[in-house]
Amino acid sequence: MDKFYIIANTVKDKDGLYTKNIAEYIRKNNRTCLIKGEDELTPDVDCVLVLGGDGTLLRAAREVRNMGIPLIGINLGTIGYLAEIDKNSIYPALDNLFENKYFIESRMMLKGTIFHEGEKVYSDIALNEIAIKRDGPLRVVRFKNYVNGEFLNQYQADGILVSTPTGSTGYSLSAGGPIVSPQASLIMMTPLAAHTLNTRSIVFPAEDRITVEIGPGRFQEPDTACVHFDGAADHTMTTGDLIVIQRARQDIRLVKFNNISFLEVLRMKMNDE
């Protein structure tokens, strides 16, 4: 790799010291380094270096989604599931990138398309999950769920998560969803605080199309919900609106080394010694 682009979390690298030192190291090794805020991301960039944590990497994935440029996360905080490199091994990792000692791992993404009165009004993608949640005061929302056009079930809940395998260790995990290897190809649906005792996560093939309809509120009055894509972009839905969720056409490409596996990270996260 010869041309790099740095996207940094300005809270975790508030003085820009990591960004500056990494850029200098890359340039001293006769490579090109561009920095977000100073330079534009161009299609000829070989790798995007994301400084921060898993949240920063999720936001960066949305920025490069249509460019096919691989990303690598450099964790400036505690260990994460997505960020590949910790701050103590930055320079050996860069040396490996210079020498092409790495591999690329593809991760599936989700696309959500919102329809109001039959018309498409919004579309976005997510690497971890699409969350449809109550909007406003504390109350439950009625969700009607369909798979490939066939009615599945109905929840009264705080919300619904539709997640990728990558997202299984994020919000979905805290909601009681299963942990899934990120190399898998599937879609998970998990209710959030459902008002019934027999709701569990449901796992579908990656090719399935999930539709969630916002049902009426109390006394059959109109209700609202809010859709979040990886916790970032959001859009309001009202009773009768639909969101159709399916696998995105593009995968995100992550740079990986052999020094740490998903299972090893999982063991550390679960404090299993």
For each residue, the residues with C-beta under 8 A, 3 or more apart:
1: 4 31 46 47 97 98 100
2: 31 32 46
3: 31 32 33 34 44 45 46 47
4: 1 26 31 32 33 34 45 46 47 48 49 97
5: 33 34 35 36 39 41 45 47 48 49 69
6: 19 22 23 33 34 35 36 48 49 51
7: 36 48 49 50 51 56 60 63
8: 12 13 16 18 19 35 36 50 51 52 56
9: 12 13 51 52 53 55 56 76
10: 13 14 16
11: 14 52
12: 8 9 51 52 53 56 76 77
13: 8 9 10 16 17 18 19 51 52 76
14: 10 11
15:
16: 8 10 13 19 20
17: 13 20 21
18: 8 13 21 22 51 74 76 87 90
19: 6 8 13 16 22 23 35 51
20: 16 17 23 24
21: 17 18 24 25
22: 6 18 19 25 26 33 49 51 74 90 94
23: 6 19 20 26 27 33 35
24: 20 21 27 28
25: 21 22 28 29 91 94
26: 4 22 23 29 31 32 33 94
27: 23 24 30 31 32 33
28: 24 25
29: 25 26 94 98
30: 27
31: 1 2 3 4 26 27 98
32: 2 3 4 26 27
33: 3 4 5 6 22 23 26 27
34: 3 4 5 6 38 39 40 41 42 45
35: 5 6 8 19 23 38 39
36: 5 6 7 8 39 41
37:
38: 34 35
39: 5 34 35 36
40: 34
41: 5 34 36 45 48 63 64 67 69
42: 34 45
43: 67 69
44: 3
45: 3 4 5 34 41 42 48 69
46: 1 2 3 4 69 70
47: 1 3 4 5 69 70 71 72 97 255
48: 4 5 6 7 41 45 60 64 69 70 71 72
49: 4 5 6 7 22 71 72 74
50: 7 8 56 57 60 71 72 73 74 83
51: 6 7 8 9 12 13 18 19 22 56 74 76
52: 8 9 11 12 13 55 56 57 73 74 75 76 77 83
53: 9 12 56 57 73 75 76 77 78 80 83
54: 57 58 73 75 80 81 82 83 170
55: 9 52 58 59 231
56: 7 8 9 12 50 51 52 53 59 60 73
57: 50 52 53 54 60 61 71 73 80 82 83
58: 54 55 61 62 82 127 128 230 231 232
59: 55 56 62 63 230 232
60: 7 48 50 56 57 63 64 71
61: 57 58 64 65 71 109 127 230 252
62: 58 59 65 124 125 127 229 230 232 233
63: 7 41 59 60
64: 41 48 60 61 67 68 69 71 252
65: 61 62 109 125 248 250 252
66: 250
67: 41 43 64
68: 64 250 253
69: 5 41 43 45 46 47 48 64 253
70: 46 47 48 104 253 254 255
71: 47 48 49 50 57 60 61 64 252 253 254 255
72: 47 48 49 50 84 85 93 97 254 255
73: 50 52 53 54 56 57 80 82 83 84 85 254
74: 18 22 49 50 51 52 83 84 85 86 87 90 93
75: 52 53 54 78 79 80 83 85 86 87
76: 9 12 13 18 51 52 53 87
77: 12 52 53 80
78: 53 75
79: 75 83 86 265 268 269
80: 53 54 57 73 75 77 83 265
81: 54 166 169 170 182 262 265 266 269
82: 54 57 58 73 166 254
83: 50 52 53 54 57 73 74 75 79 80 86
84: 72 73 74 93 254 255 256 257 260
85: 72 73 74 75 89 90 93 257
86: 74 75 79 83 89
87: 18 74 75 76 90
88:
89: 85 86 92 93 259
90: 18 22 74 85 87 93 94
91: 25 94 95
92: 89 95 96
93: 72 74 84 85 89 90 96 97 257
94: 22 25 26 29 90 91 97 98
95: 91 92 98 99
96: 92 93 99 101 102 257
97: 1 4 47 72 93 94 100 101 102 255
98: 1 29 31 94 95
99: 95 96
100: 1 97
101: 96 97 257
102: 96 97 255 256 257
103: 255 256 257 258
104: 70 253 254 255 256
105: 182 183 253 254 255 256
106: 251 252 253 254
107: 127 164 165 166 182 251 252 253 254
108: 164 165 166 185 206 247 248 251
109: 61 65 125 126 127 164 247 248 250 251 252
110: 125 126 127 129 130 162 163 164 187 245 246 247 248
111: 123 124 125 245 246 247 248 249
112: 123 124 125 126 130 162 227 229 243 244 245
113: 120 122 123 243 244 245
114: 120 121 122 123 227 235 237 241 242 243
115: 118 119 120 121 241 242 243 244
116: 119 121 237 238 240 241
117: 240
118: 115
119: 115 116
120: 113 114 115 123
121: 114 115 116 235
122: 113 114 227 235
123: 111 112 113 114 120
124: 62 111 112 229 233 235
125: 62 65 109 110 111 112 229 248 250
126: 109 110 112 129 130 164 167 229 230
127: 58 61 62 107 109 110 164 166 167 230 252
128: 58 163 164 166 167 170 171 172 230 231
129: 110 126 161 162 163 164 167 170 171 172 230
130: 110 112 126 161 162 163 227 228 229 243 245
131: 159 160 161 162 171 192 227 228 231
132: 143 159 160 162 212 214 225 226 227 237 243
133: 141 158 159 160 192 225 226 227 228
134: 138 139 140 141 158 159 225 226
135: 224 225 226 236
136: 139 224
137:
138: 134
139: 134 136 217 218
140: 134 156 157 158 193 195
141: 133 134 156 157 158 159 214 215 217 223 225
142: 154 155 156 214 215 216 217 223
143: 132 154 155 156 157 160 191 212 213 214 215 225
144: 151 154 212 213 215
145: 151 152 153 154 155 160 189 210 211 212 213
146: 149 150 151 152 210 211 212 213
147: 150 152 204 208 209 210 211
148: 208 209
149: 146 209 211
150: 146 147
151: 144 145 146
152: 145 146 147 202
153: 145
154: 142 143 144 145 215
155: 142 143 145 160 191 194 196 199
156: 140 141 142 143 194 195 196
157: 140 141 143 160 191 192 193 194 195 199
158: 133 134 140 141 192 193 194
159: 131 132 133 134 141 191 192 193 225
160: 131 132 133 143 145 155 157 189 190 191 192 212
161: 129 130 131 167 171 172 175 177 188 189 190 191 192
162: 110 112 129 130 131 132 187 188 189 210 212 245
163: 110 128 129 130 167 168 170 171 172 177 187 188 189 190
164: 107 108 109 110 126 127 128 129 167 168 187 188
165: 107 108 168 180 181 182 183 184 185 186 188
166: 81 82 107 108 127 128 169 170 182
167: 126 127 128 129 161 163 164 170 171 172 188
168: 163 164 165 172 173 177 178 179 180 182 188
169: 81 166 172 173 179 266 269
170: 54 81 128 129 163 166 167 173 174
171: 128 129 131 161 163 167 174 175 231
172: 128 129 161 163 167 168 169 175 177 188 190 201
173: 168 169 170 176 177 179
174: 170 171
175: 161 171 172 190 191 192
176: 173 190 201
177: 161 163 168 172 173 188 190 201
178: 168 188 201 203
179: 168 169 173 266
180: 165 168 184 186 188 203
181: 165 184 262
182: 81 105 107 165 166 168 262
183: 105 165 262
184: 165 180 181
185: 108 165 205 206 247
186: 165 180 203 204 205 206
187: 110 162 163 164 203 204 205 206 208 210 245 247
188: 161 162 163 164 165 167 168 172 177 178 180 201 202 203 204
189: 145 160 161 162 163 201 202 204 210
190: 160 161 163 172 175 176 177 201 202
191: 143 155 157 159 160 161 175 194 199
192: 131 133 157 158 159 160 161 175
193: 140 157 158 159
194: 155 156 157 158 191 199
195: 140 156 157
196: 155 156 199
197:
198:
199: 155 157 191 194 196
200:
201: 172 176 177 178 188 189 190
202: 152 188 189 190
203: 178 180 186 187 188
204: 147 186 187 188 189 208 210
205: 185 186 187 208
206: 108 185 186 187 247
207: 247
208: 147 148 187 204 205 246
209: 147 148 149 244 245 246
210: 145 146 147 162 187 189 204 244 245 246
211: 145 146 147 149 242 243 244 245
212: 132 143 144 145 146 160 162 242 243 245
213: 143 144 145 146 240 241 242
214: 132 141 142 143 223 224 225 237 238 239 240 241 242
215: 141 142 143 144 154 223 239
216: 142 220 221 222 223 239
217: 139 141 142 220 221 222 223 239
218: 139 221
219:
220: 216 217
221: 216 217 218
222: 216 217 238 239
223: 141 142 214 215 216 217 238 239
224: 135 136 214 236 237 238 239
225: 132 133 134 135 141 143 159 214 236 237 238
226: 132 133 134 135 234 235 236 237
227: 112 114 122 130 131 132 133 234 235 236 237 243
228: 130 131 133 231 232 233 234
229: 62 112 124 125 126 130 232 233 234
230: 58 59 61 62 126 127 128 129 233
231: 55 58 128 131 171 228
232: 58 59 62 228 229
233: 62 124 228 229 230
234: 226 227 228 229
235: 114 121 122 124 226 227
236: 135 224 225 226 227
237: 114 116 132 214 224 225 226 227 241 243
238: 116 214 222 223 224 225 241
239: 214 215 216 217 222 223 224
240: 116 117 213 214
241: 114 115 116 213 214 237 238
242: 114 115 211 212 213 214
243: 112 113 114 115 130 132 211 212 227 237
244: 112 113 115 209 210 211
245: 110 111 112 113 130 162 187 209 210 211 212
246: 110 111 208 209 210
247: 108 109 110 111 185 187 206 207
248: 65 108 109 110 111 125 251
249: 111
250: 65 66 68 109 125
251: 106 107 108 109 248
252: 61 64 65 71 106 107 109 127
253: 68 69 70 71 104 105 106 107
254: 70 71 72 73 82 84 104 105 106 107
255: 47 70 71 72 84 97 102 103 104 105
256: 84 102 103 104 105
257: 84 85 93 96 101 102 103 260
258: 103
259: 89
260: 84 257 264 265
261: 264 265
262: 81 181 182 183 265 266
263: 266 267
264: 260 261 267 268
265: 79 80 81 260 261 262 268 269
266: 81 169 179 262 263 269 270
267: 263 264 270 272
268: 79 264 265 271
269: 79 81 169 265 266
270: 266 267
271: 268
272: 267
273:
